[in-house]
Amino acid sequence: MEEKLYTISILTEDKPGLLNKITIIFNRRKINIRSLNVSSSEISEVSRYTIVVSLTKVDVEKIVKQIRKVVDVLGSFYYEESEIYYREIALYKLGLQVYEENKELEQLIRNHGAKIVATENDQIVIEKTGIKQETHELYEALVPYDLLEFVRSGRVALSKSKRRTEAFIQELETSNSNSLSIKEF
């Protein structure tokens, strides 16, 4: 079977130590996590983990089932690229003098849909939101201008289904099971 990118979405109770429990599952199987993001969700005291991995469908199904067994995990689901909306944010730091000496940089930044978010002392910080390919293209364009620093966040994603997380949690509470398919909501 062919490996491809999958986005794993995990809903958990907001408890300390869960990140470690979840990442141990990947570590034991020697699976590289390409992107990881943990944030609050629209439901109080429920966190959403977004993890990107390159696996076969069989392996991602096994991982998701194993994650569901972790105490305090409410649900775990996987999605192919076409089943989600996703973005990453990237920040780029350039020297202020380089920016001032190269007037084409302003147009380059605009052409990439980025914006300057800070100008302080002797540096500027540029922000770009988009898919990994887009943020990487701006990175490549800025390297010749003596890029000082670069960082890209983990992916944030929402499924394209019309489900409501709140409805899923309510159904989960009445079913006493964490194996429901979120795609049904």
C-alpha positions as MATLAB code, in Angstrom:
seq = 'MEEKLYTISILTEDKPGLLNKITIIFNRRKINIRSLNVSSSEISEVSRYTIVVSLTKVDVEKIVKQIRKVVDVLGSFYYEESEIYYREIALYKLGLQVYEENKELEQLIRNHGAKIVATENDQIVIEKTGIKQETHELYEALVPYDLLEFVRSGRVALSKSKRRTEAFIQELETSNSNSLSIKEF';
ca = [
       0.000    0.000    0.000;
       1.065    3.521   -0.776;
       1.789    6.068    1.937;
       0.106    9.462    1.782;
      -0.564   12.408    4.068;
      -3.330   12.036    6.617;
      -4.541   14.562    9.138;
      -5.526   13.023   12.449;
      -7.954   15.025   14.558;
      -8.287   14.131   18.224;
     -10.770   15.535   20.727;
      -9.722   15.201   24.367;
     -10.592   16.407   27.793;
      -8.327   19.325   28.681;
      -6.000   17.416   31.021;
      -2.237   17.641   31.605;
      -0.050   14.806   30.301;
      -2.237   13.849   27.342;
       0.179   15.146   24.727;
       2.818   12.776   26.069;
       0.417    9.806   26.074;
      -0.595   10.495   22.488;
       2.902   11.073   21.102;
       4.150    7.868   22.769;
       1.783    5.940   20.480;
       3.576    7.374   17.438;
       7.019    6.955   18.992;
       6.495    3.261   19.763;
       5.616    2.609   16.125;
       8.498    4.804   14.912;
       6.094    7.125   13.081;
       7.350   10.610   12.270;
       4.882   13.366   13.122;
       5.161   15.950   10.336;
       3.019   18.556   12.069;
       1.403   18.858   15.494;
      -0.970   21.467   16.846;
      -2.911   21.455   20.101;
      -5.566   24.057   20.823;
      -8.802   24.641   22.620;
     -11.996   23.782   20.769;
     -15.380   25.449   20.621;
     -16.408   23.391   23.653;
     -15.194   24.415   27.084;
     -12.567   22.052   28.542;
     -12.216   20.087   25.277;
      -8.931   20.273   23.350;
      -8.337   19.515   19.688;
      -5.109   17.889   18.511;
      -4.246   18.092   14.819;
      -1.496   15.706   13.745;
      -0.162   15.226   10.210;
       1.518   11.933    9.289;
       2.531   10.074    6.157;
       1.190    6.507    6.426;
      -0.734    3.841    4.624;
      -4.492    3.766    5.196;
      -4.167    0.536    7.180;
      -1.562    2.077    9.509;
      -3.481    5.320   10.073;
      -6.598    3.309   10.941;
      -4.594    1.325   13.528;
      -3.148    4.501   15.063;
      -6.563    6.162   15.319;
      -8.035    3.067   17.011;
      -5.157    2.963   19.483;
      -5.515    6.679   20.297;
      -9.230    6.145   21.045;
      -8.221    3.767   23.862;
      -6.332    6.497   25.749;
      -8.176    7.680   28.854;
      -9.487   11.250   28.411;
      -9.598   10.924   24.594;
     -13.143   11.617   23.450;
     -12.638   10.794   19.794;
      -9.954   10.259   17.182;
     -10.456   10.528   13.410;
      -8.361   10.639   10.260;
      -8.890   12.617    7.083;
      -7.391   12.702    3.626;
      -6.349   16.082    2.226;
      -9.561   16.456    0.208;
     -11.741   16.027    3.320;
     -10.484   19.046    5.274;
      -9.863   22.777    5.203;
      -6.399   23.532    6.581;
      -3.843   26.292    7.007;
      -0.478   26.975    8.590;
       1.064   30.260    9.629;
       4.678   31.186    8.928;
       6.813   34.017   10.247;
       9.918   35.349    8.507;
      12.474   37.771    9.964;
      14.571   40.049    7.752;
      16.999   42.817    8.566;
      15.385   46.254    8.295;
      18.294   47.592    6.277;
      17.943   44.787    3.699;
      14.238   45.577    3.415;
      14.849   49.308    2.973;
      17.590   48.753    0.381;
      15.476   46.354   -1.736;
      12.265   48.101   -2.707;
      11.102   45.022   -4.663;
      10.617   43.231   -1.326;
       7.423   45.147   -0.609;
       5.889   43.922   -3.878;
       7.221   40.393   -3.311;
       5.542   40.264    0.092;
       2.224   41.511   -1.378;
       2.398   39.099   -4.309;
       2.624   36.216   -1.851;
      -0.372   37.453    0.163;
       1.830   38.117    3.185;
       2.028   41.145    5.432;
       4.521   42.866    7.685;
       3.426   42.424   11.297;
       6.324   44.074   13.120;
       9.053   46.604   12.426;
      11.340   47.031   15.393;
      14.921   48.111   15.942;
      16.786   46.667   13.001;
      14.396   43.968   11.777;
      10.988   43.290   10.239;
       8.721   40.296   10.721;
       6.529   39.050    7.883;
       3.484   36.791    8.322;
       2.069   34.398    5.725;
      -0.917   32.124    6.212;
      -1.604   29.304    3.786;
      -0.815   25.735    2.918;
       2.740   24.454    3.381;
       3.616   24.867   -0.303;
       2.644   28.564   -0.218;
       4.604   29.352    2.934;
       7.595   27.472    1.534;
       7.462   29.417   -1.742;
       7.744   32.691    0.184;
      10.588   31.186    2.217;
      12.463   30.367   -0.998;
      11.839   33.885   -2.328;
      13.188   35.511    0.865;
      16.350   33.399    1.274;
      18.371   35.568   -1.165;
      17.572   38.595    1.025;
      19.510   37.217    4.004;
      16.564   35.679    5.844;
      17.420   35.836    9.559;
      14.778   33.467   10.941;
      11.871   31.351    9.757;
       9.227   29.364   11.628;
       6.080   27.580   10.477;
       3.279   26.444   12.760;
       1.639   23.085   12.776;
      -1.439   22.581   10.648;
      -4.838   23.659   11.898;
      -7.703   21.885   10.198;
     -11.455   21.496   10.118;
     -13.322   18.701    8.396;
     -15.522   19.541    5.433;
     -18.399   17.618    6.981;
     -21.310   19.634    8.353;
     -21.004   17.985   11.729;
     -20.966   19.909   14.980;
     -18.443   18.895   17.607;
     -21.014   19.622   20.293;
     -23.467   17.115   18.740;
     -20.710   14.511   18.600;
     -19.841   15.029   22.285;
     -23.526   14.776   23.286;
     -23.944   11.557   21.311;
     -20.727   10.220   22.816;
     -22.035   10.895   26.320;
     -25.257    8.986   25.676;
     -23.585    6.058   23.864;
     -20.743    5.441   26.343;
     -18.444    4.759   23.370;
     -15.554    6.629   21.844;
     -15.667    4.790   18.524;
     -18.364    6.897   16.876;
     -17.528    8.298   13.463;
     -17.350   12.082   13.560;
     -18.090   12.102    9.835;
     -21.693   11.224   10.701;
     -22.263   14.559   12.457;
];
